[in-house]
Amino acid sequence: MFFSIVIPSFNSNYIERTIQSVIQQNYSGWELIIVDNNSSNNIYELVKKYKKYPIKLINIKNKGIIAKSRNLGILESKFKWICFLDSDDFWVQDKLFEVKEFIEVNDLKKGILYHSVANSNKKNSKGKLIKNLSKKIPQPYFDSLLINGNYLAQSSVIVDKQTLHSVNMYDENVKKFSWEDYDLWLRLSKSNNDFYHINKTLGYIWTEEEEGRISNQKQSFINSLNFLHYYKSDLKKITQNNYGYSQVYKDILNYYFNTKNFLKFFVQFKKIKKKNLKMYIKFVLIFFYRFQKS
């Protein structure tokens, strides 16, 4: 069994640690494809250090659309099982071996696999389990992902190539920038694909907030609005108009509250009372708790 590992890169400060976590795997059936977005951090010189390993470096100008880099990596891959890894994350040494064992024991021919992950930051390179990214997704998968948000850390996911092609891989639409992975999981789940959780911590996710990182509060808010543009009708159907029940609605309210845009917060907040009294009471308690702390 062989794995194709796809890493999109752009001036990453941690790319060497990420590469090291791949070449130090105790299972050797892999190729690594780094799709670099015209970086200026001497990544070509870095990759030359590892010329004895099956590493391919591809240059791209993706215009800020990371989905283009991921898709190019998939198209350039040789093997059936595609592993995704971000350039600031890293794996434990037996990640690929554990995944191989899981596939063999369960006799899997296709599907989406993912494992538990822990956080990593400047203070602690190997921190605590990230609980919301380390849970088994309840069935039906599409409903669970739509209502509760993204369960899957990008760097924990393994998908067979045929399944990825069946939904045309990542959507390169600019409105899905930085949540293209979540959108992919939703489309895969909607197509009745199976998700398999490996209940072991096999990787670490960089969680440090830094200027220029995609994962920030404002971007998350923009993502929430774009998400509703594509999935509002599905959400409306599943929640029976009780939008306050969904994670994306909570994220929007949290953004308004945290940025002190209280007028918009209360306008949105009032809608919950009409649709979901239980959620309304919960938000009242949260609001007063935060107000007292501030």
N, C-alpha and C positions, 0 to 999 in steps of 0.2 A: 504494500500500500504506500502510495506517495502523496505528498501534500504540496500544493502551490501556495506560497505565502505572499500576500500583496500588501505592500507598505506604500501609501502616498506620503510624499515628503516635501516640505518647503522650509528651508532654513531652520530645521529643528535643532535645538540645543542638546537633545538627548538621543539622537539617531544612533550613535555608536553603542550606547547601552542597549538599545532595541535590537540592533544587529547582533550584538554579543549574546543576547538571550536566545536568539535563533541558532547560532552556530554552536552554542553550548548544549543544545538539546541532546538527550541520550538516545534519541531515535534519529537515524540519518536519512530517512526517506523523504527528502524535501528539496524544493527549489525556492529561492527567495527572489521576488521581483520588486524592486524599488522604483516607483514612478515619481520622479522628482520634477517639481514645478519650477525649473530654471533657478535653482538656489544659488546663493553666493557664498556658501559656507564650506567650500572645498569638499563637497561630498564625493566627488570623483576620486580625489586623492585618498579619501577614507576607504572607499570601496576597493581600491587597488590593494590595500593591506590584506584583504581577504580573498585574493584572486584564486586560491586553491579551493574555495567553496563555490557551490552552484548558485552564484548571485548574479542577477542581471539588473543593470541600471539603465532605465529609460528616461529620456528627457521629454518634457511636455510643457506647453504653455496653456494651462487650463483656464485662464482668465478668472481664477478664484473659485471655479466649480470643481470641488474635490471629487464629485461623482465621475467626472471625466477621467481622472487619474485612476480611480478604482476600476472603472470599466476597462480601461486600457490594460491594466494589470491582469484582469480576468481573461481578456482576449489573447494576451501574450502567454498565458499559462499553459503548461503541458499536461497537467494531471487532473484527475477527476475531482478531488476534494480541495476546495479553495478555503484558505485560512486568512482572515483579515487581522491586521495589526497596525495600530497607529504609531507614528514615529516618536511619540513620547511615552509610550507604554512598553511593558516587557512581560515576558512569560517566565514561569518556573521551569526548571530543567527537564522535567518529565511531562510537560504539556502534550507534546505530540504523541508520546508513547501512551499516555492515558486516553487520548482521543482515539488512537488506533485500536486500543483494547476495547473501548466502548463500542466502536463500530463493529468489530469482529464478534464480540459477545452477543450483541443484539442483531447481528446479521443484517446490517443496514445497507441498502442499495442507494438510498437517496434521503434527503431531509435536511433540516436545520439543526445543528448542534450548538450548544453554548454552555459555558461553565461559570462557576462563581468567580468573583474577582475581589481584590482588596485595593485600598487606595495607596497612592504614593505621592509624596510632596517633598518640599525642601527640608522640612523638619524631620520627616520620617520616611525613608525610602520604601519601607514595607509596613504599611499601617493596617487598620482594621478592615474587616469585611464590609463591602458596600452592599447593604442588605437589599436595597431596591433593585440592584443589578445582579442579584445572586439568587433569585427566587424561581421556582418552577412556574411556568405560565399555566394558569387554569384554562381548561377548555370551556367554551369555544375560544380558540386562540385569538381570532380577530376581535371579538367583543372585549376580551380581557385587555388586549393591547390598546384598543381604541379608548376604553374608559380609564384605565389605570396608568397609561403612559408607557414609556419604553423600558421594558424589563431587561433588554439585552445590551451589554457593553460591546461596542464594535469589535474590540480586540479579543473578544472571547468566542466569536462566531465562526463556525465552519459550515459551509454549504456545498453540496455537490454542484458541479458546473451545469448539468442539465436543468436542475431546478432553477438556477439563476437565469439561464437563458429563457426559460419558460415564461418569465415575467419581464423579459427585456432588461435584466440587470438593474443597475441604479438609474433613477430618473435624473437627467441632467438639467432639469428645469431650474432656473435661478431662484424661484420661489421656494424650492426645497433645499436650498443651501443650508448646510450644517445640521439638517435633520433628514438628509437623504437615506441614512441608514434606517431610521425609524419608519420612514415611508416604505422602504424595501421590505421590512419585516411585516408591515401591515398588508402589503400586496401579496406577499408569500402566504400569509395566514388566510387571506381571503380566497386564495386559490386552493385551499384545503390541503396544504402541505403540513407535515408533522414537525413539531418542535421537540427536541430532546435535551433535557437539562442534565449535565454532568455535575453532580453535587460535590465538587472539589474545587478548592481555590487554586487555579492554575495560571493566574496572571495578575498584574498590577496596573492600575489605571492612574495616570497623572491627574491629580485633582487640585493642584495649586492654581489659584486665580492670578493670572498675569495679564498685563496690558497686551492687546493684540490677539489673545486667545479667543477662539470661536465661542467657547462655552462661557458666556457671560450673561448677566441679567437682561440687558436690553435685547441681545440677540435671541434669548429664550422667549421673550415677549413677542418679538417679530415672528419667530417660528410658530408660536401659538396662534397668532392671527392667520398666518399662511396655512397652518394645519386645518383650521376651521373652514378656510376657503375650499379645501379639497374633501374634507371628511365631515362637514357639518350635517349633511343629510343622513349619513350613516349613524352619526352620534345621536341625532334627533330620534331616529327610529329605535335605536337600542335603549336609550335612556327614557324614551317616551316623553320627550321635551324637558326632562329634569336635567338640564345642562350642568347645574351645580354639583351633580353627582360625579362629574368627570374631572380627571386630573388637569386637563387643559384649561378648564374654567377656573380651577383653583390657582393655576399658574398666572392667569391674567389678573385675578383679584390680588394675588400676592405682589405682582409688579406694581399695580396702582398704589397699593398700600405702602410698599417699601420706597417708592419714589415720591411719596406724600401727595399723590394726585387723588385726594380724598373725594372730590366731586365725582370723578368717574368711578371710583371705588364704590361709592354709595349708590350710584345709578345702577351699576351692575349687581350690586349686592341686594338691592330691593327685589330684583327679578327672582332671586332664589326663594324668597318667602312665598311667592305665588306658585312656584313649581315644586319645591321640595322643602317642607317645613323643618324636617329633621336636619338637613344640611344648613339651613338658615340658622338654627339654634347653635349648631357647631361653630359656624363662622362668627356668630356674636361672641361666644366664649373666647375664641381665638383672638378676635379683635380687641376685647377688653384686656386680655392677658398681655398682648403686645403693647397696647397703649400704656399700661401700667409700667412695663419694663422701660419704655422710652421716656 
